[in-house]
Amino acid sequence: MINRKDLLGLKELSAEEINYILKTAETMKYVLLQKNKKTPHLQGKAVITLFYENSTRTRLSFELAAKYMSASAANISASTSSVLKGETLIDTGKTIDMMGTDILIIRHPMSGAPHLLAKNVNASVINAGDGMNEHPTQALLDMLTIKEKKGKIEGLKVAIIGDIAHSRVAHSNIWGLTKLGAEVSIAGPSTLIPKDIEKTGAKVFNSVQEALLDADVVMGLRIQLERQKKGLFPTIREYARFFGIDDKRLLLAKKDAILLHPGPVNRGVELSSEVIDGGISLINEQVTNGVAVRMAILYLFSRRGAHYENID
């Protein structure tokens, strides 16, 4: 069972809770693949998405997940809300909360924003990405994809390549995968590897080749091109040359390795087009699994009850 009000990150979840979510997502995927996707699981519930950053996959998959399960769903964009009039996050959250909201899904550029919101509203808060901290639902869908194709997570070697420092996807994956017994290897430009990252259980390698050796799972990360102005690596071409994943480098991984990427992909930078469109790429399957995972999360956290009398 999930005995908590909010989903703020995988750092705070136990292995048992993560496995419970994944098991529920497997059931939800079966529902998702039916011709008639409409279920009554969230009938009478209100789900709001509050996004302070642009999003396509995460936002749409949450909205579809809510609608497939018969919830009343609405979305709020910071660019068209009272935020532009100076309203604070807490005031915005309380306003939404007082409208009978059961689940509030937030994406915010500041790390810790969902945690602050969760302390000030009765609705269950789901973190859809906060700054450079975590993106728990993306990591959960990645783990569901791995489990589907490999039958397990424990004992697998997972290589995560790219901008680890700024990737909330990487952070959530490292927490989740290590808790489930995977060996996580990371590589990228030294300027994009956080200090003390090894304390999370991940192993840092100096080269992509070392990290990819005998990997069961290879995960590329999006290079945030807007950060190139800060000189974190010389040029995009240099990055692709030394850290991009192509067919040749994939030969270092196991023959039955699978490839993941949270998207959107910068073709020819993190991954070559041949790799993206190749037979081991599961990027499209990740999108489907994203809806299934978010259906599971909405279902599980709605069962806990959105309106707690006591707010921490």
Backbone bond lengths (Angstrom), bond angles and torsions (degrees), N, CA, C in turn:
res aa  C-N    CA-C-N  psi(-1)  N-CA   C-N-CA  omega(-1)  CA-C   N-CA-C  phi
1 M - - - 1.463 - - 1.533 110.58 -
2 I 1.323 114.44 159.44 1.463 121.05 175.82 1.520 107.24 -104.37
3 N 1.306 116.51 103.99 1.465 121.11 -176.76 1.521 111.06 -102.65
4 R 1.314 115.61 53.99 1.456 119.85 177.60 1.529 108.34 -146.63
5 K 1.298 116.06 155.97 1.464 121.79 -177.09 1.521 112.64 -78.59
6 D 1.341 116.82 -38.04 1.463 121.04 -169.75 1.524 111.86 -126.74
7 L 1.336 115.52 155.85 1.466 121.87 170.63 1.523 107.11 -111.43
8 L 1.321 115.75 99.88 1.456 120.84 -174.82 1.524 112.85 -106.49
9 G 1.329 117.83 -22.10 1.462 121.02 179.18 1.510 110.17 177.94
10 L 1.326 115.90 164.29 1.458 120.63 178.55 1.522 112.06 -84.79
11 K 1.312 116.83 -15.39 1.461 120.39 177.83 1.520 110.57 -58.11
12 E 1.333 116.52 -35.40 1.465 120.55 -175.19 1.522 113.52 -94.33
13 L 1.333 118.02 -6.24 1.461 120.76 179.32 1.526 110.96 -86.93
14 S 1.319 115.81 149.96 1.455 120.64 174.90 1.520 109.29 -86.75
15 A 1.323 116.65 165.16 1.461 121.00 176.25 1.524 110.33 -60.29
16 E 1.327 116.88 -36.93 1.465 121.43 179.93 1.528 110.84 -64.26
17 E 1.316 117.18 -41.22 1.468 120.61 179.43 1.529 110.73 -67.10
18 I 1.325 116.99 -41.97 1.463 120.49 178.61 1.520 110.47 -61.57
19 N 1.321 116.57 -46.01 1.472 120.12 179.27 1.520 111.56 -63.25
20 Y 1.326 117.14 -35.45 1.460 120.61 179.08 1.530 110.78 -65.62
21 I 1.316 116.32 -40.47 1.466 120.48 177.30 1.530 110.25 -64.45
22 L 1.335 116.51 -44.05 1.464 120.43 -179.38 1.528 111.31 -63.73
23 K 1.315 116.76 -40.05 1.467 120.86 178.55 1.521 110.54 -63.73
24 T 1.325 116.64 -41.96 1.467 120.66 177.69 1.515 110.76 -65.41
25 A 1.335 117.10 -37.48 1.469 121.34 179.30 1.522 111.30 -64.47
26 E 1.324 117.45 -34.00 1.466 120.31 177.24 1.528 110.64 -61.56
27 T 1.319 116.25 -40.42 1.468 120.64 176.57 1.518 110.82 -66.44
28 M 1.319 116.43 -42.35 1.456 120.78 -179.20 1.529 111.34 -65.76
29 K 1.321 117.04 -32.31 1.461 118.76 178.53 1.528 110.53 -66.82
30 Y 1.314 116.37 -36.25 1.466 119.60 176.08 1.530 109.79 -59.63
31 V 1.329 116.78 -42.51 1.464 121.53 177.25 1.523 110.42 -63.71
32 L 1.327 115.70 -43.42 1.466 122.13 -177.07 1.528 112.32 -60.80
33 L 1.321 116.60 -34.76 1.464 120.68 -175.94 1.530 113.41 -83.17
34 Q 1.337 117.43 -2.16 1.457 120.35 176.69 1.529 110.52 -78.68
35 K 1.318 116.35 157.29 1.470 119.84 178.40 1.523 110.55 -65.47
36 N 1.321 116.23 -39.20 1.457 120.53 176.83 1.517 108.59 -99.42
37 K 1.324 116.37 102.58 1.467 120.93 -174.08 1.525 113.16 -88.17
38 K 1.310 117.50 -6.15 1.459 120.34 -173.59 1.521 111.30 -76.12
39 T 1.344 116.22 123.85 1.461 121.67 176.98 1.528 108.52 -129.09
40 P 1.327 117.73 158.94 1.473 120.49 -178.61 1.523 114.39 -92.63
41 H 1.344 117.96 13.89 1.467 120.56 -172.62 1.528 113.56 -55.64
42 L 1.323 118.32 -35.71 1.469 120.92 -176.75 1.525 112.43 -115.40
43 Q 1.307 116.05 21.87 1.461 119.34 179.26 1.531 109.92 -59.48
44 G 1.315 115.93 130.04 1.457 120.56 -178.65 1.513 114.61 87.97
45 K 1.337 117.23 -1.26 1.461 121.37 179.01 1.535 110.55 -100.10
46 A 1.323 115.80 150.38 1.465 121.98 178.29 1.524 109.65 -114.16
47 V 1.341 115.99 124.56 1.464 122.70 -178.49 1.525 108.91 -119.73
48 I 1.328 116.74 126.76 1.466 121.95 -179.39 1.519 109.15 -120.55
49 T 1.335 117.26 132.99 1.466 121.81 171.60 1.526 108.29 -103.49
50 L 1.324 115.22 127.17 1.468 122.59 -179.59 1.518 107.71 -120.77
51 F 1.342 116.13 102.74 1.463 120.12 -173.98 1.524 111.02 -114.49
52 Y 1.335 115.04 122.35 1.457 122.38 176.22 1.526 111.26 -96.85
53 E 1.329 116.72 -0.21 1.463 122.24 176.39 1.524 108.74 -133.06
54 N 1.333 115.73 158.35 1.455 120.25 178.21 1.520 110.73 -67.74
55 S 1.307 116.05 147.36 1.459 121.35 177.82 1.512 109.31 -161.65
56 T 1.321 116.35 144.14 1.463 121.35 173.00 1.520 109.62 -114.10
57 R 1.328 117.18 -62.23 1.465 121.63 -174.00 1.527 112.83 -64.25
58 T 1.318 116.35 -51.88 1.463 119.47 -175.17 1.520 111.64 -65.09
59 R 1.307 116.34 -48.68 1.464 119.97 -176.98 1.522 111.63 -63.92
60 L 1.323 116.58 -48.09 1.460 119.92 -177.89 1.522 111.33 -64.96
61 S 1.344 116.95 -39.23 1.461 118.87 -178.56 1.528 111.63 -67.72
62 F 1.325 117.97 -35.70 1.461 120.27 175.30 1.530 110.84 -65.72
63 E 1.321 116.32 -42.93 1.462 119.90 -178.88 1.520 111.22 -65.74
64 L 1.325 116.93 -42.84 1.457 120.13 177.92 1.521 111.22 -65.85
65 A 1.334 116.38 -41.39 1.465 120.62 178.59 1.520 110.39 -57.25
66 A 1.324 116.62 -44.79 1.468 120.72 -179.87 1.525 111.05 -64.70
67 K 1.322 116.75 -43.74 1.468 120.36 -177.63 1.523 112.03 -70.85
68 Y 1.335 117.57 -36.15 1.462 120.25 177.44 1.530 111.02 -61.08
69 M 1.336 116.23 -28.84 1.458 120.24 -178.01 1.528 112.59 -102.51
70 S 1.346 115.73 18.28 1.471 123.16 169.95 1.522 114.86 72.07
71 A 1.323 117.88 22.09 1.466 120.28 175.86 1.520 110.05 -79.76
72 S 1.320 115.82 158.46 1.458 121.13 168.40 1.523 106.63 -84.27
73 A 1.329 116.96 115.34 1.464 121.20 -172.85 1.521 111.19 -119.03
74 A 1.338 115.00 140.63 1.460 121.01 176.11 1.517 108.03 -145.64
75 N 1.320 116.27 155.60 1.462 119.80 178.89 1.515 110.53 -126.31
76 I 1.323 114.44 148.23 1.460 122.11 179.16 1.513 108.16 -126.84
77 S 1.312 117.01 126.87 1.449 122.40 175.00 1.516 108.99 -103.60
78 A 1.319 116.48 133.63 1.461 120.38 -178.10 1.525 111.65 -58.52
79 S 1.339 116.46 -30.18 1.464 120.04 -177.16 1.523 112.79 -71.16
80 T 1.336 117.23 -16.07 1.462 120.21 -179.29 1.528 111.78 -121.22
81 S 1.326 116.96 14.81 1.460 120.71 -177.22 1.524 110.78 -110.24
82 S 1.318 115.07 -176.90 1.465 120.85 179.36 1.521 113.04 -70.65
83 V 1.329 116.96 -3.71 1.472 120.37 175.16 1.516 110.04 -57.11
84 L 1.334 116.12 -38.50 1.465 120.32 179.77 1.521 112.00 -67.49
85 K 1.311 116.59 -16.76 1.461 120.89 177.61 1.530 111.50 -92.02
86 G 1.338 115.63 1.74 1.452 119.71 177.45 1.514 114.78 102.39
87 E 1.316 118.60 6.14 1.462 120.59 -179.80 1.528 110.36 -68.32
88 T 1.322 116.54 136.69 1.458 121.19 -178.98 1.525 110.83 -78.41
89 L 1.333 115.75 164.03 1.463 121.26 178.03 1.523 110.62 -59.70
90 I 1.326 117.16 -44.20 1.461 120.37 -178.14 1.525 110.69 -63.94
91 D 1.336 116.82 -43.53 1.466 119.57 179.81 1.528 110.97 -65.19
92 T 1.340 116.67 -40.10 1.466 120.01 176.98 1.524 110.21 -61.80
93 G 1.330 116.02 -45.27 1.455 120.17 179.79 1.513 112.61 -61.84
94 K 1.325 117.12 -43.44 1.458 120.36 179.92 1.527 111.59 -65.01
95 T 1.320 116.31 -36.42 1.465 119.94 177.78 1.527 110.50 -63.25
96 I 1.335 115.69 -46.36 1.465 120.49 178.40 1.525 110.31 -63.97
97 D 1.308 116.54 -39.70 1.461 122.40 -178.57 1.527 111.27 -61.29
98 M 1.332 116.60 -40.09 1.458 121.18 -176.69 1.524 113.20 -73.30
99 M 1.318 117.04 -5.85 1.469 120.87 177.38 1.522 112.26 -91.93
100 G 1.340 116.27 11.35 1.456 120.12 177.40 1.514 114.13 86.45
101 T 1.320 116.71 23.81 1.464 121.12 -178.42 1.532 110.56 -71.33
102 D 1.313 115.58 133.95 1.459 120.87 177.88 1.524 112.18 -94.17
103 I 1.342 116.29 -42.34 1.469 120.88 -179.47 1.526 108.78 -131.25
104 L 1.325 115.44 129.67 1.461 122.45 -179.34 1.529 108.40 -118.66
105 I 1.314 116.19 116.15 1.465 122.43 -177.65 1.527 107.67 -102.92
106 I 1.318 116.99 125.54 1.463 119.86 -175.17 1.518 112.05 -127.63
107 R 1.326 114.82 138.48 1.465 122.48 166.52 1.516 106.91 -121.16
108 H 1.346 115.55 132.78 1.464 119.04 -173.56 1.529 109.15 -147.10
109 P 1.338 118.25 144.64 1.469 120.82 -179.01 1.526 113.86 -73.21
110 M 1.318 117.47 -13.13 1.465 120.57 -178.33 1.527 110.51 -99.38
111 S 1.328 116.61 127.21 1.458 120.72 176.03 1.524 109.74 -62.04
112 G 1.328 116.23 134.94 1.457 120.68 178.46 1.514 115.10 92.73
113 A 1.338 118.21 -6.46 1.467 120.67 -178.64 1.536 112.36 -59.54
114 P 1.348 119.41 -44.28 1.473 118.94 178.12 1.527 112.51 -61.91
115 H 1.336 117.07 -35.08 1.463 121.24 179.52 1.530 110.31 -65.08
116 L 1.333 116.35 -42.22 1.466 120.90 177.67 1.520 110.28 -63.56
117 L 1.328 116.03 -44.00 1.460 120.69 -179.01 1.528 110.85 -63.16
118 A 1.332 116.32 -42.93 1.463 121.19 -176.74 1.525 112.15 -60.35
119 K 1.327 117.09 -30.44 1.465 121.25 -179.49 1.528 112.65 -77.01
120 N 1.331 115.98 -11.02 1.459 119.57 -172.85 1.517 114.68 -121.18
121 V 1.319 117.55 4.41 1.464 120.65 177.16 1.519 110.05 -132.35
122 N 1.311 116.41 157.45 1.454 122.29 177.12 1.523 111.93 -84.86
123 A 1.335 117.10 -26.68 1.465 121.17 -179.38 1.527 110.55 -63.55
124 S 1.318 116.26 152.14 1.464 120.46 172.42 1.519 108.46 -70.86
125 V 1.333 117.17 129.07 1.465 122.45 -178.19 1.522 109.15 -102.06
126 I 1.333 115.93 128.88 1.465 122.43 177.70 1.520 108.27 -113.43
127 N 1.311 116.50 124.20 1.466 121.84 -179.64 1.527 109.89 -80.17
128 A 1.323 116.39 115.79 1.464 121.89 177.44 1.524 110.83 -102.37
129 G 1.332 116.02 21.09 1.466 121.50 178.97 1.507 110.97 121.59
130 D 1.349 116.71 117.22 1.466 119.43 178.84 1.522 110.03 -128.54
131 G 1.314 115.05 109.96 1.459 121.58 177.34 1.506 112.64 51.13
132 M 1.323 116.51 -128.71 1.457 122.57 178.22 1.522 111.02 -103.58
133 N 1.336 116.58 20.34 1.459 120.88 -174.20 1.525 112.12 -88.64
134 E 1.335 117.94 -81.24 1.466 120.70 -176.32 1.521 112.30 -142.14
135 H 1.325 114.16 159.98 1.462 123.60 172.24 1.534 105.70 -141.65
136 P 1.347 116.88 74.22 1.458 120.42 -169.27 1.521 115.63 -60.58
137 T 1.330 118.03 -37.22 1.467 118.00 -176.81 1.528 111.87 -70.71
138 Q 1.330 117.70 -30.62 1.466 120.16 175.90 1.523 110.02 -66.23
139 A 1.320 117.25 -44.15 1.461 120.10 178.68 1.523 111.30 -63.46
140 L 1.322 117.08 -38.29 1.464 120.28 178.82 1.525 111.46 -64.30
141 L 1.333 117.48 -39.89 1.462 118.84 178.40 1.530 110.83 -70.44
142 D 1.325 116.70 -32.31 1.462 119.77 174.64 1.525 110.46 -63.46
143 M 1.328 115.67 -44.20 1.465 120.00 -179.81 1.524 111.58 -67.16
144 L 1.321 117.25 -35.43 1.465 120.21 175.77 1.523 110.50 -63.53
145 T 1.322 116.89 -41.18 1.463 121.68 178.86 1.523 110.89 -63.51
146 I 1.323 116.36 -44.19 1.461 120.88 178.48 1.528 110.38 -62.17
147 K 1.319 115.98 -46.29 1.468 120.69 -177.70 1.527 111.06 -62.92
148 E 1.315 117.12 -38.52 1.466 121.18 178.62 1.523 111.71 -62.28
149 K 1.316 115.50 -44.59 1.470 120.01 -173.61 1.522 112.92 -84.87
150 K 1.329 116.75 -30.42 1.462 120.35 -176.06 1.525 113.03 -105.45
151 G 1.322 117.18 -13.67 1.449 120.57 179.46 1.508 114.10 80.01
152 K 1.325 117.06 -7.07 1.468 122.11 -179.16 1.522 108.96 -165.31
153 I 1.317 114.65 172.58 1.463 121.43 173.57 1.528 109.89 -123.10
154 E 1.306 115.74 -36.15 1.462 120.63 -179.05 1.529 111.08 -59.68
155 G 1.328 115.40 130.77 1.459 120.87 177.15 1.514 115.04 87.80
156 L 1.325 118.23 -7.93 1.465 120.66 179.36 1.523 110.78 -80.33
157 K 1.337 115.41 150.45 1.462 120.75 172.69 1.519 108.06 -100.18
158 V 1.326 115.89 121.26 1.459 122.40 -179.12 1.524 108.47 -114.49
159 A 1.330 116.62 120.53 1.466 121.89 178.60 1.525 109.11 -100.48
160 I 1.326 116.70 121.97 1.463 122.26 177.86 1.525 107.72 -111.41
161 I 1.328 115.66 120.65 1.465 121.15 -171.49 1.524 110.92 -119.01
162 G 1.335 116.66 130.07 1.465 119.34 172.27 1.509 114.15 133.25
163 D 1.330 114.73 -143.51 1.461 123.09 -175.35 1.525 109.45 -81.64
164 I 1.311 116.34 83.29 1.466 121.29 -178.23 1.532 110.48 -70.89
165 A 1.308 117.01 -38.33 1.468 121.47 -173.11 1.519 112.50 -60.14
166 H 1.320 117.12 -41.98 1.456 120.13 -174.69 1.524 112.88 -99.45
167 S 1.320 117.54 2.66 1.464 121.14 -173.41 1.522 112.60 -96.08
168 R 1.314 116.15 106.75 1.465 119.78 173.96 1.524 110.79 -67.54
169 V 1.338 116.27 -26.65 1.467 120.30 175.52 1.525 110.39 -63.21
170 A 1.331 115.92 -45.91 1.467 120.19 179.44 1.515 111.09 -62.02
171 H 1.329 117.42 -43.53 1.459 120.94 -177.66 1.524 111.01 -61.47
172 S 1.336 117.10 -46.72 1.464 119.77 179.76 1.521 111.19 -65.75
173 N 1.333 117.03 -39.22 1.461 120.01 178.84 1.522 111.51 -64.36
174 I 1.319 117.10 -40.97 1.464 119.47 179.79 1.519 110.43 -62.41
175 W 1.334 116.60 -45.81 1.468 119.71 178.61 1.520 111.13 -61.09
176 G 1.334 116.45 -48.51 1.456 120.34 -175.33 1.511 114.06 -69.86
177 L 1.314 116.79 -46.53 1.464 120.83 -177.22 1.523 112.14 -65.29
178 T 1.323 116.96 -42.19 1.467 118.94 179.91 1.525 111.06 -66.51
179 K 1.324 117.55 -34.95 1.465 120.44 177.74 1.530 111.44 -65.31
180 L 1.334 116.06 -30.36 1.459 119.81 -179.85 1.527 112.11 -92.43
181 G 1.328 117.40 8.78 1.457 120.64 171.58 1.503 116.79 92.52
182 A 1.325 118.13 12.81 1.466 120.56 176.92 1.525 110.05 -84.27
183 E 1.335 115.06 156.56 1.464 121.56 173.62 1.517 107.32 -98.88
184 V 1.317 117.04 116.37 1.459 121.54 -175.97 1.522 110.06 -103.28
185 S 1.346 115.51 122.56 1.462 122.33 177.56 1.521 108.36 -113.00
186 I 1.316 117.43 133.77 1.462 120.06 -178.82 1.522 110.36 -126.29
187 A 1.333 114.64 150.78 1.469 121.38 177.02 1.525 108.70 -153.80
188 G 1.310 115.22 151.50 1.452 121.79 179.09 1.512 109.15 171.71
189 P 1.321 117.84 179.10 1.466 119.50 175.78 1.524 110.10 -55.71
190 S 1.311 116.97 141.00 1.466 120.45 -177.04 1.524 112.00 -58.46
191 T 1.336 116.57 -28.43 1.461 120.51 178.74 1.518 112.28 -72.95
192 L 1.324 116.81 -12.08 1.462 121.38 -177.52 1.530 112.08 -113.72
193 I 1.325 116.50 15.76 1.467 121.84 175.69 1.528 107.69 -109.34
194 P 1.329 119.17 118.68 1.470 120.96 -177.58 1.530 112.23 -65.41
195 K 1.299 116.09 147.78 1.453 120.27 174.02 1.526 109.24 -66.92
196 D 1.299 116.30 144.24 1.471 122.83 176.99 1.520 113.86 65.07
197 I 1.343 118.07 17.06 1.459 120.11 -179.81 1.525 111.40 -62.12
198 E 1.326 116.20 -25.59 1.468 119.49 -179.09 1.525 112.51 -67.51
199 K 1.332 116.66 -16.82 1.461 119.99 176.93 1.521 111.61 -66.65
200 T 1.334 117.06 -18.04 1.459 121.30 178.50 1.527 111.55 -80.56
201 G 1.329 116.48 -11.50 1.457 120.63 -177.17 1.511 113.97 106.98
202 A 1.340 117.36 -7.91 1.465 121.18 178.53 1.526 110.25 -78.74
203 K 1.328 115.35 152.19 1.460 121.34 177.08 1.529 108.97 -106.56
204 V 1.321 116.09 129.21 1.461 121.51 -177.82 1.526 109.90 -96.90
205 F 1.335 116.03 132.24 1.458 121.56 177.97 1.521 109.96 -118.68
206 N 1.324 115.27 149.94 1.465 120.40 -176.66 1.511 113.14 -77.30
207 S 1.323 117.08 -20.97 1.461 119.89 -179.02 1.517 110.37 -134.33
208 V 1.331 115.29 154.87 1.463 121.58 176.91 1.521 109.94 -61.85
209 Q 1.329 116.17 -38.87 1.457 120.76 -178.06 1.530 111.33 -58.46
210 E 1.325 116.74 -43.53 1.468 120.48 -179.49 1.532 111.01 -65.59
211 A 1.321 115.89 -40.89 1.468 119.72 -178.86 1.523 111.77 -68.09
212 L 1.332 116.53 -34.44 1.466 120.91 -176.57 1.524 113.54 -79.33
213 L 1.326 117.38 -18.41 1.458 120.86 -174.25 1.539 111.27 -57.46
214 D 1.346 114.92 120.11 1.466 123.07 177.41 1.528 113.62 61.32
215 A 1.327 117.15 26.32 1.469 120.36 178.66 1.527 110.70 -74.03
216 D 1.330 115.53 140.67 1.467 121.61 174.11 1.525 110.92 -85.86
217 V 1.328 114.81 -30.77 1.461 121.99 -177.81 1.519 108.43 -134.65
218 V 1.332 116.26 133.85 1.464 121.73 177.12 1.518 108.21 -118.76
219 M 1.316 116.81 126.27 1.463 121.49 -179.18 1.525 109.87 -122.79
220 G 1.317 115.68 117.91 1.458 120.50 173.88 1.514 109.72 -90.39
221 L 1.330 116.77 152.38 1.456 121.90 179.53 1.523 109.96 -120.23
222 R 1.313 115.75 148.24 1.460 119.89 179.20 1.526 110.68 -70.77
223 I 1.323 115.20 129.03 1.463 120.04 171.11 1.521 107.24 -79.76
224 Q 1.303 115.95 123.88 1.456 120.76 -178.66 1.527 108.11 -80.70
225 L 1.304 114.79 96.94 1.465 121.13 -171.85 1.522 112.51 -58.60
226 E 1.340 116.92 -27.48 1.462 119.72 179.75 1.520 111.60 -64.86
227 R 1.338 117.42 -21.17 1.463 121.19 -179.63 1.530 111.85 -85.09
228 Q 1.325 117.47 -7.79 1.456 121.08 179.12 1.526 111.33 -60.35
229 K 1.341 116.28 -28.66 1.459 120.08 179.62 1.529 111.77 -63.37
230 K 1.310 116.97 -20.43 1.458 121.08 -178.11 1.523 112.61 -87.43
231 G 1.335 116.50 1.66 1.449 120.11 174.57 1.505 115.06 69.16
232 L 1.351 117.43 34.91 1.452 120.46 -178.91 1.524 112.50 -76.61
233 F 1.322 117.39 -17.95 1.463 122.71 169.89 1.529 106.55 -154.94
234 P 1.333 118.22 156.52 1.470 121.04 -169.64 1.528 114.70 -56.35
235 T 1.332 117.11 -63.68 1.462 120.99 -178.50 1.520 109.25 -146.41
236 I 1.332 115.65 163.99 1.462 120.93 176.43 1.530 110.01 -61.26
237 R 1.319 116.17 -39.22 1.466 120.33 179.63 1.523 110.84 -62.92
238 E 1.336 116.36 -42.54 1.462 120.12 178.28 1.529 110.98 -63.93
239 Y 1.332 115.58 -40.35 1.462 118.45 179.43 1.530 110.22 -61.45
240 A 1.331 116.45 -48.53 1.467 120.60 -179.39 1.530 110.94 -59.51
241 R 1.317 116.31 -36.78 1.467 120.31 -178.30 1.523 112.32 -67.12
242 F 1.314 116.57 -42.67 1.466 120.21 -173.33 1.530 114.24 -97.75
243 F 1.334 117.27 -24.34 1.464 119.04 -174.08 1.534 113.75 -127.92
244 G 1.314 117.20 -5.95 1.460 119.32 178.36 1.521 111.11 -70.76
245 I 1.333 116.33 149.03 1.467 122.25 -179.76 1.518 108.90 -100.77
246 D 1.337 115.40 120.79 1.457 120.88 178.43 1.527 109.31 -129.12
247 D 1.322 116.23 -179.10 1.465 121.14 -177.55 1.525 112.27 -57.12
248 K 1.329 116.20 -40.18 1.462 120.27 -177.58 1.526 111.15 -64.25
249 R 1.325 116.72 -45.98 1.462 119.65 -179.25 1.529 111.59 -68.62
250 L 1.314 117.44 -31.76 1.455 120.07 179.62 1.524 112.53 -66.31
251 L 1.320 117.10 -18.97 1.465 120.40 177.81 1.529 111.22 -64.22
252 L 1.336 116.94 -19.93 1.455 120.69 178.62 1.530 112.05 -74.56
253 A 1.333 115.87 -25.01 1.459 120.00 178.10 1.529 109.34 -76.84
254 K 1.323 116.20 172.45 1.459 119.66 178.48 1.525 110.91 -65.19
255 K 1.313 116.71 155.92 1.461 121.20 -176.63 1.524 112.55 -61.49
256 D 1.329 116.27 -29.75 1.463 119.92 -179.22 1.529 112.12 -102.52
257 A 1.332 116.30 24.00 1.467 120.41 -179.49 1.523 110.67 -65.65
258 I 1.329 115.73 155.30 1.461 121.42 175.83 1.527 108.79 -118.55
259 L 1.338 115.56 156.34 1.469 121.65 -176.61 1.526 110.23 -118.14
260 L 1.332 115.67 131.98 1.459 122.11 178.08 1.530 110.23 -125.72
261 H 1.330 115.50 156.56 1.462 122.05 173.68 1.525 106.83 -159.55
262 P 1.341 118.27 133.33 1.467 119.93 -177.03 1.521 113.94 -70.01
263 G 1.340 118.22 -19.44 1.460 121.54 -179.65 1.535 111.38 73.62
264 P 1.321 116.14 158.55 1.471 125.94 -8.46 1.529 110.88 -70.52
265 V 1.326 115.74 153.30 1.459 121.24 -177.38 1.523 110.62 -95.57
266 N 1.316 116.54 135.58 1.465 120.89 169.17 1.529 106.91 -87.75
267 R 1.313 116.61 98.20 1.468 120.85 -176.38 1.520 111.13 -58.98
268 G 1.321 113.96 134.50 1.454 119.46 179.13 1.504 113.93 82.06
269 V 1.333 117.44 0.47 1.464 121.09 178.36 1.525 109.03 -111.63
270 E 1.349 116.77 -75.58 1.468 118.83 177.21 1.528 111.50 -73.30
271 L 1.324 115.18 -40.25 1.461 121.46 -178.05 1.519 109.40 -134.46
272 S 1.321 116.32 144.28 1.468 119.32 173.22 1.526 108.58 -76.38
273 S 1.327 116.21 158.26 1.464 120.50 179.16 1.520 111.46 -61.62
274 E 1.333 116.63 -34.80 1.467 120.40 179.24 1.529 110.98 -63.14
275 V 1.315 116.09 -37.44 1.456 120.54 179.74 1.534 110.31 -72.92
276 I 1.331 116.22 -43.78 1.469 120.88 -179.36 1.521 111.22 -57.79
277 D 1.323 115.71 -43.90 1.465 121.02 -175.87 1.525 113.04 -95.07
278 G 1.328 116.56 6.63 1.460 121.15 -176.23 1.519 114.02 -79.27
279 G 1.300 115.27 175.51 1.451 122.01 -173.51 1.520 115.58 -69.90
280 I 1.330 118.13 -21.83 1.464 119.18 -178.42 1.528 112.35 -96.13
281 S 1.327 116.60 -1.90 1.458 120.53 -179.24 1.530 110.46 -76.09
282 L 1.327 115.86 129.32 1.465 121.68 178.63 1.527 111.28 -116.44
283 I 1.317 116.70 25.47 1.463 121.47 -176.46 1.522 111.40 -60.96
284 N 1.331 117.65 -40.78 1.467 120.27 179.17 1.528 111.43 -70.11
285 E 1.333 116.93 -38.70 1.460 120.42 177.48 1.531 111.02 -63.08
286 Q 1.331 116.12 -33.07 1.461 119.88 177.90 1.528 111.21 -60.36
287 V 1.325 116.02 -37.69 1.460 120.05 -179.66 1.529 110.71 -63.33
288 T 1.330 116.74 -45.84 1.467 120.73 177.20 1.517 110.81 -61.65
289 N 1.318 116.55 -44.69 1.461 120.33 -179.58 1.526 112.13 -65.69
290 G 1.328 116.40 -24.78 1.458 120.08 176.75 1.518 111.70 -62.88
291 V 1.319 116.98 -39.92 1.461 120.51 178.13 1.528 110.05 -67.62
292 A 1.332 116.56 -43.36 1.471 120.69 -179.40 1.527 111.40 -61.93
293 V 1.321 116.86 -44.35 1.469 120.95 179.59 1.519 110.48 -63.54
294 R 1.313 117.60 -42.03 1.467 119.86 -177.89 1.520 111.42 -72.93
295 M 1.318 117.72 -29.25 1.461 120.14 170.78 1.527 109.91 -62.21
296 A 1.325 115.60 -44.57 1.470 120.34 -179.74 1.524 111.32 -62.15
297 I 1.322 116.56 -43.96 1.461 120.83 -178.20 1.526 111.20 -65.53
298 L 1.320 116.89 -44.52 1.461 119.79 178.61 1.525 110.68 -61.86
299 Y 1.315 116.09 -41.95 1.460 120.53 179.21 1.530 111.58 -63.30
300 L 1.324 116.50 -49.91 1.468 120.66 -176.04 1.522 112.10 -65.30
301 F 1.330 117.08 -41.96 1.460 118.60 -176.82 1.527 112.39 -80.20
302 S 1.311 116.95 -21.35 1.466 119.06 173.48 1.520 110.33 -73.51
303 R 1.314 117.62 -30.12 1.464 121.84 178.55 1.516 111.28 -69.20
304 R 1.330 115.84 -29.19 1.459 119.45 179.23 1.519 111.06 -69.78
305 G 1.324 115.88 -17.39 1.459 118.65 -178.90 1.502 110.03 94.15
306 A 1.321 116.45 122.71 1.458 120.05 -174.76 1.524 111.74 -78.63
307 H 1.317 117.31 -30.93 1.469 118.24 -171.61 1.517 111.17 -106.62
308 Y 1.313 114.73 98.54 1.455 121.78 175.85 1.526 108.15 -88.64
309 E 1.296 116.02 144.06 1.459 119.15 179.66 1.531 111.06 -74.99
310 N 1.320 116.41 -31.81 1.453 120.48 -177.95 1.514 110.65 -106.87
311 I 1.307 117.54 124.09 1.463 122.90 177.09 1.513 107.62 -105.89
312 D 1.334 115.52 125.87 1.477 119.47 -179.23 1.522 109.71 -62.14
